[in-house]
Amino acid sequence: MCIVHFKELNLDEKILHAIEQLGYTEPTEVQQKVVPVVLGKQDVLVKSKTGSGKTASFAIPLCQLVDWDENKPQALVLTPTRELAVQVQEDITNIGRYKRIKGLALYGKSPFAKQKFALKQKTHIVVGTPGRVLDHIEKATLDVSKVEYLVIDEADEMLNMGFLKQVESIIKLLPNERTTMLFSATLSDRIKKLSSKYMKDAISIEIDAAEENAPDIEHLKYVVKDDQKLAFLEKLTIEENPDSCIIFCRTKERVDELVDALDKKGYTADKIHGGMMQEDRFEVMDDFRKGDFRYLIATDVAARGIDIEDITHVVHYDVPLERESYVHRTGRTGRAGRSGKSIMLVTPHEDKFVNAIENFIGFEITTGPELSPTAVAKNRAEFDLKMQEHPEAKKSKGDQLNANITKLYFNGGKKKKIRAVDFVGTIAKIEGVSADDIGIITIQDNVSYVEILNGKGSLVLKTMRNTTIKGKLLKVHIAIK
Ligand code: AMP
């Protein structure tokens, strides 16, 4: 069976519309195979790598299946890292936008109380890291009694990071009647055991690496002594002159050192590692996306969940100790059909790690061409010129979707006994506006936020300035965030 159009997957028009706006013209292989199975509520075990479109392969059917009227979460997605949780939640929000699907990300190192408050609102799909999700379930701030769908994303990484116990504790607290989906880049015995323990008659789907849309990435390696890495990196960046580059180091100390050293040399650089507050990590990622700096220095925490289209180079300043990390790091470039370059600096005694990586990826990484001093000197002027330029802002997948959306703020909420239906009832009566133009509605004690879709924000804003809701005239303006 070969499905070539999303239309053949029996999806709601609202979901098809969002998919189209995201620029997905046809389903990827994993989507072709997984979407129908999940829509049929069958358990599924999927071997597939990041970059294959696997997030949408579960996000699309989840958005289709959840019942909008139910207030309690119906689907739970577990991810190994906070960045990935946010990324998946964003994908779900984008895909479910016109169906007004409310997704919420829960993760550590971020205020519990804020998440607790958000969980009191209608939430269809919760995405989170195991520790924080378990914490919320145990404190009864996350009600899982209506959870019908469980996704364990990047299960191999989840086990590598030591989350097995927490994942099992969560599963045991979920209703037995459910559909379970497990995604993993590798199907080790431990993964198979996990799947046979908690899944029923799971259909196994393997997406061959070769069949995936292999991204166009050039892999190179250089042997460099550790104390010469900085000088080498300088030559390399002058030679390559990347538009946008992520440099991976093994530890946060190495990241701190390198970012300071590059700063001193005039590079526009910033960093992200596990020792930073989560909000700071998000801010750095946002700045990187906006083009505030060209070089992002990171530990492996950043290798997951960074879905930015225009990263031209990934440099492994330190060889990754886990062979899988090489694949995840490298996967940050060559996204969305673009080409990319992965360059690894290897110290003279690291052959065994490099061999393990090469065995894992199935080919030998080419030794890079010599960086001759004359060639480097020749490129210096061009490099300096680029240093003065502001990097281009990178595209975000939801840009087109978001361009048509205006979020409105109203100064009234629960305390004024205002409910979502009151907003829908009033706004849908405006001439030229229908209920389909209303997106996610968030009602708090004293304020509410209503998304207006399809470019109708200014019309609604203008009208609502003189229109009452439940007999009350509320102050309305465009929401700041
Ligand atoms: P993932 O494997 O989920 O990390 O997805 C990799 C990238 O592919 C993401 O940027 C997605 O937005 C994008 N993507 C997912 N499905 C499609 C599709 N059907 N067509 C084009 N791009 C897609």
Residues whose N, C-alpha, C, O or C-beta is under 5 A from the ligand:
A	BS01	AMP	G23 Y24 T25 E26 P27 T28 K49 T50 G51 S52 G53 K54 T55 A56 D307 K397
